[in-house]
Amino acid sequence: MAEHLSWGRYLAMGLMVLAGAAMQGVGGLGYAMFCAPLAAIFFPELVPGPLLAVGAPLALLAYLRERDALNRQVAAATLVGRVIGTFAATGLLVLFSAHALSILFAVLILAAVSLSTLGWRVQPSTTNLSIAGVASGIMGTITAAGGPPFAIAMQHLAPATMRSTLGVVFFAGTIVSLSALAWVGRMGSGHWLLSLVLLPWMLGGFLASNHLARHISKASIRRWLLGTAAVSACIILLRVWL
């Protein structure tokens, strides 16, 4: 798979990963929301396994950079929900098509973003974070983009707390998702090799975010979270329609 890549295609993949990693390093999420829809259209061999494999060390780096800001209660609530959602996705795929589930979650995300911009304030309570974790686990397993529910539930957290907490949640949740994919035979040696050759681009994007993250305000990050969630949902709908 990776050995048959042209240089042009590899460069395009790398730039996509670099941009997504920089976004996640600044806003706590954005890598999957940016990369997954584009990859589904232009680089289907990356979805979902290789994208998840590159995202796992990215999430770990995000946590390690701001680990002192970690909110353990938030992390525990969202992580439990994420794991439940990951396993629930396998059952839902038996009952419903991936397209139908993608449409449902995209519409729900757009509705939540609209309500948030109109003044609806989602409190980052344990219940809300657990629900967001379940939704993220389902969306992440089906579409490789599990960030939008967290964007809604965590939009009012301190940026450093959100980034470090999401780092823990995404890392652990991604490992579970990768294990499930490997178990059903959808993450082979070719996928792992493709992930490996994209790691330098991920590292470059994350390093670029180190400077940017210190100069972005909380209000700007909230707007970024809601905007990327909305765009991600729209792209998922566009992909299903196409």
Sine and cosine of phi, psi and omega as CSV:
sin_phi,cos_phi,sin_psi,cos_psi,sin_omega,cos_omega
0.00,0.00,-0.87,0.49,0.01,-1.00
-0.93,0.36,-0.56,0.83,-0.05,-1.00
-0.93,0.37,-0.28,0.96,-0.02,-1.00
-0.98,-0.21,0.14,0.99,-0.01,-1.00
-0.96,0.30,0.69,-0.73,0.16,-0.99
-0.98,0.20,0.37,-0.93,0.00,-1.00
-0.90,0.44,-0.60,0.80,0.01,-1.00
-0.90,0.43,-0.69,0.73,0.00,-1.00
-0.92,0.38,-0.64,0.77,0.03,-1.00
-0.90,0.44,-0.67,0.74,0.02,-1.00
-0.88,0.47,-0.69,0.73,0.01,-1.00
-0.89,0.45,-0.69,0.73,0.06,-1.00
-0.87,0.49,-0.71,0.70,-0.05,-1.00
-0.89,0.46,-0.69,0.73,0.01,-1.00
-0.90,0.44,-0.61,0.79,0.05,-1.00
-0.89,0.46,-0.73,0.69,0.00,-1.00
-0.90,0.43,-0.66,0.75,0.01,-1.00
-0.86,0.51,-0.73,0.68,0.00,-1.00
-0.90,0.44,-0.69,0.73,0.01,-1.00
-0.90,0.44,-0.64,0.76,0.01,-1.00
-0.92,0.40,-0.64,0.77,0.04,-1.00
-0.90,0.44,-0.67,0.75,0.03,-1.00
-0.87,0.50,-0.71,0.71,-0.03,-1.00
-0.93,0.36,-0.59,0.81,0.02,-1.00
-0.90,0.44,-0.48,0.87,0.00,-1.00
-1.00,0.05,-0.75,0.66,-0.15,-0.99
-0.98,-0.21,-0.02,1.00,0.00,-1.00
1.00,0.00,-0.40,0.92,0.10,-0.99
-0.44,-0.90,0.14,-0.99,-0.04,-1.00
0.71,-0.71,-0.42,0.91,0.00,-1.00
-0.86,0.51,-0.84,0.55,-0.03,-1.00
-0.94,0.33,-0.61,0.79,-0.02,-1.00
-0.90,0.44,-0.54,0.84,0.02,-1.00
-0.99,0.10,-0.72,0.69,-0.15,-0.99
-0.98,0.19,-0.64,0.77,-0.13,-0.99
-0.87,0.49,-0.74,0.67,0.01,-1.00
-0.90,0.43,-0.65,0.76,0.02,-1.00
-0.91,0.42,-0.68,0.74,0.00,-1.00
-0.91,0.42,-0.61,0.80,0.00,-1.00
-0.88,0.48,-0.53,0.84,-0.02,-1.00
-1.00,0.06,-0.70,0.71,-0.15,-0.99
-0.97,-0.26,-0.49,0.87,-0.06,-1.00
-0.73,-0.68,0.91,0.40,-0.10,-1.00
-0.87,0.49,-0.36,0.93,0.01,-1.00
-0.93,0.37,-0.23,0.97,0.01,-1.00
-1.00,0.02,-0.24,0.97,-0.12,-0.99
-0.97,-0.26,0.74,-0.68,-0.14,0.99
-1.00,-0.09,-0.33,0.94,-0.20,-0.98
-0.84,0.54,-0.88,0.48,-0.04,-1.00
-0.85,0.53,-0.61,0.79,0.05,-1.00
-0.88,0.47,-0.67,0.74,0.03,-1.00
-0.91,0.42,-0.64,0.77,-0.03,-1.00
-0.91,0.42,-0.59,0.81,0.06,-1.00
-0.96,0.27,-0.55,0.84,-0.02,-1.00
-0.95,0.31,-0.41,0.91,-0.03,-1.00
-0.89,0.45,-0.81,0.59,0.04,-1.00
-0.91,0.40,-0.49,0.87,0.08,-1.00
-0.88,0.48,-0.71,0.70,0.02,-1.00
-0.89,0.45,-0.64,0.77,0.01,-1.00
-0.90,0.44,-0.67,0.74,0.03,-1.00
-0.88,0.47,-0.63,0.78,0.01,-1.00
-0.89,0.46,-0.65,0.76,0.04,-1.00
-0.92,0.39,-0.73,0.68,-0.07,-1.00
-0.89,0.46,-0.56,0.83,-0.03,-1.00
-0.91,0.41,-0.56,0.83,-0.07,-1.00
-0.75,-0.66,0.65,0.76,-0.10,-1.00
-0.90,0.44,-0.41,0.91,0.01,-1.00
-0.93,0.37,-0.34,0.94,-0.02,-1.00
-1.00,-0.05,0.06,1.00,-0.07,-1.00
-0.87,0.49,0.75,-0.66,0.13,-0.99
-0.98,-0.18,0.96,-0.27,-0.13,-0.99
-0.92,0.40,-0.59,0.81,0.00,-1.00
-0.92,0.40,-0.69,0.72,0.04,-1.00
-0.89,0.46,-0.70,0.71,-0.02,-1.00
-0.88,0.47,-0.68,0.74,-0.03,-1.00
-0.91,0.42,-0.71,0.71,-0.03,-1.00
-0.89,0.45,-0.72,0.69,-0.04,-1.00
-0.94,0.33,-0.58,0.81,-0.03,-1.00
-0.93,0.37,-0.68,0.74,0.05,-1.00
-0.87,0.50,-0.71,0.71,0.03,-1.00
-0.89,0.46,-0.64,0.77,-0.01,-1.00
-0.89,0.46,-0.70,0.72,-0.01,-1.00
-0.90,0.43,-0.69,0.72,0.03,-1.00
-0.87,0.50,-0.69,0.72,-0.01,-1.00
-0.90,0.43,-0.59,0.80,0.02,-1.00
-0.88,0.48,-0.71,0.70,0.01,-1.00
-0.96,0.28,-0.52,0.85,0.04,-1.00
-0.91,0.42,-0.51,0.86,-0.03,-1.00
-0.87,0.49,-0.61,0.80,-0.01,-1.00
-0.91,0.42,-0.62,0.79,0.03,-1.00
-0.94,0.33,-0.64,0.77,0.00,-1.00
-0.91,0.42,-0.57,0.82,0.00,-1.00
-0.93,0.37,-0.35,0.94,0.08,-1.00
-0.96,0.27,-0.57,0.82,-0.08,-1.00
-1.00,-0.01,-0.55,0.84,-0.08,-1.00
-0.75,-0.66,0.37,-0.93,0.04,-1.00
-0.97,0.22,0.41,-0.91,0.04,-1.00
-0.88,0.47,-0.57,0.82,0.02,-1.00
-0.90,0.43,-0.71,0.71,-0.01,-1.00
-0.89,0.46,-0.68,0.74,0.01,-1.00
-0.92,0.40,-0.63,0.78,0.02,-1.00
-0.88,0.47,-0.68,0.73,0.02,-1.00
-0.89,0.45,-0.71,0.70,-0.02,-1.00
-0.85,0.53,-0.77,0.63,-0.05,-1.00
-0.93,0.36,-0.59,0.81,0.02,-1.00
-0.89,0.46,-0.68,0.74,0.02,-1.00
-0.91,0.41,-0.66,0.75,0.02,-1.00
-0.90,0.45,-0.65,0.76,0.01,-1.00
-0.91,0.42,-0.69,0.72,0.02,-1.00
-0.88,0.47,-0.63,0.78,0.03,-1.00
-0.91,0.42,-0.67,0.74,0.00,-1.00
-0.91,0.41,-0.64,0.77,0.04,-1.00
-0.89,0.45,-0.69,0.72,0.00,-1.00
-0.87,0.49,-0.71,0.71,0.01,-1.00
-0.91,0.42,-0.61,0.79,0.01,-1.00
-0.90,0.43,-0.66,0.75,0.02,-1.00
-0.93,0.36,-0.37,0.93,0.03,-1.00
-1.00,0.02,0.01,1.00,0.08,-1.00
0.90,-0.43,-0.09,1.00,0.05,-1.00
-0.91,0.41,0.85,-0.52,-0.06,-1.00
-0.97,-0.26,0.91,-0.41,0.02,-1.00
-1.00,0.02,0.91,-0.42,0.00,-1.00
-0.98,0.21,0.68,-0.73,0.02,-1.00
-0.98,0.22,0.84,0.55,0.01,-1.00
-0.98,0.20,0.25,-0.97,0.00,-1.00
-0.86,0.51,-0.66,0.75,0.00,-1.00
-0.90,0.43,-0.75,0.66,-0.02,-1.00
-0.89,0.45,-0.63,0.78,-0.01,-1.00
-0.94,0.35,-0.58,0.82,0.05,-1.00
-0.92,0.40,-0.68,0.74,0.04,-1.00
-0.89,0.47,-0.69,0.72,0.04,-1.00
-0.88,0.47,-0.61,0.79,0.03,-1.00
-0.90,0.44,-0.67,0.74,0.04,-1.00
-0.88,0.47,-0.75,0.67,0.00,-1.00
-0.88,0.48,-0.63,0.78,0.01,-1.00
-0.91,0.41,-0.65,0.76,0.02,-1.00
-0.89,0.46,-0.66,0.75,0.02,-1.00
-0.92,0.39,-0.76,0.65,-0.02,-1.00
-0.90,0.43,-0.64,0.77,-0.03,-1.00
-0.91,0.42,-0.62,0.78,-0.01,-1.00
-0.95,0.30,-0.60,0.80,-0.07,-1.00
-0.99,0.13,-0.66,0.75,-0.12,-0.99
-0.89,-0.46,-0.12,0.99,-0.10,-1.00
0.94,0.33,0.12,0.99,0.03,-1.00
-0.86,-0.52,1.00,-0.01,-0.05,-1.00
-0.98,-0.21,0.17,0.99,-0.09,-1.00
-0.98,0.18,-0.56,0.83,-0.10,-0.99
-0.79,0.61,-0.68,0.73,0.03,-1.00
-0.87,0.49,-0.58,0.81,0.04,-1.00
-0.94,0.34,-0.56,0.83,0.04,-1.00
-0.87,0.50,-0.63,0.78,0.01,-1.00
-0.95,0.33,-0.74,0.68,-0.13,-0.99
-0.97,0.24,-0.44,0.90,-0.12,-0.99
-0.94,-0.35,0.21,0.98,-0.13,-0.99
-0.90,0.44,-0.32,0.95,-0.03,-1.00
-0.95,-0.30,0.14,0.99,0.09,-1.00
-0.98,0.21,0.38,-0.93,0.10,-0.99
-0.89,0.47,0.65,-0.76,-0.08,-1.00
-0.81,0.58,-0.71,0.70,-0.03,-1.00
-0.90,0.43,-0.66,0.75,0.03,-1.00
-0.89,0.45,-0.68,0.73,0.00,-1.00
-0.90,0.43,-0.71,0.70,-0.05,-1.00
-0.90,0.44,-0.72,0.69,-0.03,-1.00
-0.93,0.36,-0.64,0.76,0.00,-1.00
-0.91,0.41,-0.72,0.70,0.04,-1.00
-0.90,0.43,-0.52,0.86,0.07,-1.00
-0.86,0.51,-0.72,0.69,0.03,-1.00
-0.89,0.45,-0.73,0.68,-0.07,-1.00
-0.90,0.44,-0.73,0.68,-0.03,-1.00
-0.91,0.40,-0.62,0.79,0.00,-1.00
-0.90,0.44,-0.79,0.61,-0.02,-1.00
-0.91,0.42,-0.68,0.73,-0.01,-1.00
-0.91,0.42,-0.60,0.80,0.01,-1.00
-0.93,0.37,-0.62,0.79,0.05,-1.00
-0.87,0.49,-0.67,0.74,0.03,-1.00
-0.89,0.45,-0.70,0.71,-0.01,-1.00
-0.89,0.45,-0.67,0.74,0.02,-1.00
-0.90,0.44,-0.63,0.78,0.03,-1.00
-0.89,0.45,-0.66,0.75,0.02,-1.00
-0.91,0.42,-0.65,0.76,0.03,-1.00
-0.91,0.41,-0.66,0.75,0.03,-1.00
-0.90,0.43,-0.60,0.80,-0.02,-1.00
-0.89,0.45,-0.60,0.80,-0.03,-1.00
-1.00,-0.08,0.15,0.99,0.10,-0.99
0.99,0.15,0.38,0.93,-0.02,-1.00
-0.95,-0.31,0.32,0.95,0.05,-1.00
-0.59,-0.81,0.99,0.11,-0.05,-1.00
-0.99,-0.12,-0.13,-0.99,-0.06,-1.00
-0.89,0.46,-0.60,0.80,0.03,-1.00
-0.89,0.45,-0.61,0.79,0.03,-1.00
-0.92,0.39,-0.66,0.75,0.01,-1.00
-0.91,0.42,-0.63,0.78,0.01,-1.00
-0.91,0.41,-0.66,0.75,0.04,-1.00
-0.88,0.47,-0.64,0.77,0.05,-1.00
-0.89,0.46,-0.67,0.75,-0.07,-1.00
-0.89,0.46,-0.68,0.73,-0.06,-1.00
-0.96,0.29,-0.23,0.97,0.05,-1.00
-1.00,-0.09,-0.13,0.99,-0.02,-1.00
-0.86,0.51,-0.66,0.75,0.02,-1.00
-0.85,0.53,-0.58,0.82,0.03,-1.00
-0.93,0.37,-0.62,0.78,0.05,-1.00
-0.89,0.45,-0.69,0.72,0.00,-1.00
-0.89,0.45,-0.64,0.77,0.03,-1.00
-0.89,0.46,-0.68,0.73,0.02,-1.00
-0.91,0.41,-0.66,0.75,0.00,-1.00
-0.92,0.40,-0.66,0.75,0.02,-1.00
-0.89,0.46,-0.61,0.79,0.04,-1.00
-0.89,0.45,-0.50,0.86,-0.04,-1.00
-0.97,0.25,-0.31,0.95,-0.02,-1.00
-0.83,0.55,-0.69,0.72,0.00,-1.00
-0.97,0.25,-0.68,0.74,-0.08,-1.00
-0.90,0.43,-0.63,0.78,-0.09,-1.00
-0.88,0.47,-0.46,0.89,-0.04,-1.00
-0.98,0.19,-0.17,0.99,-0.12,-0.99
-0.85,-0.52,0.24,0.97,0.02,-1.00
-0.95,-0.31,0.79,-0.61,-0.05,-1.00
-0.97,0.26,0.29,-0.96,0.02,-1.00
-0.89,0.46,-0.64,0.76,0.00,-1.00
-0.90,0.44,-0.63,0.78,0.01,-1.00
-0.92,0.40,-0.63,0.77,0.01,-1.00
-0.92,0.40,-0.61,0.79,0.04,-1.00
-0.89,0.46,-0.70,0.71,0.04,-1.00
-0.88,0.47,-0.62,0.79,0.03,-1.00
-0.89,0.45,-0.71,0.71,-0.02,-1.00
-0.87,0.50,-0.76,0.65,-0.03,-1.00
-0.92,0.40,-0.63,0.78,0.00,-1.00
-0.91,0.41,-0.71,0.71,-0.01,-1.00
-0.93,0.37,-0.57,0.82,0.05,-1.00
-0.89,0.46,-0.70,0.72,-0.01,-1.00
-0.91,0.41,-0.70,0.71,0.01,-1.00
-0.89,0.45,-0.67,0.74,0.02,-1.00
-0.87,0.50,-0.70,0.72,0.01,-1.00
-0.89,0.45,-0.65,0.76,0.01,-1.00
-0.91,0.42,-0.64,0.77,-0.01,-1.00
-0.93,0.37,-0.60,0.80,0.07,-1.00
-0.88,0.48,-0.69,0.72,0.04,-1.00
-0.90,0.45,-0.65,0.76,0.02,-1.00
-0.90,0.44,-0.66,0.75,-0.01,-1.00
-0.90,0.44,-0.67,0.74,0.02,-1.00
-0.90,0.44,-0.67,0.75,-0.01,-1.00
-0.90,0.44,-0.66,0.75,0.00,-1.00
-0.94,0.35,0.00,0.00,0.00,0.00
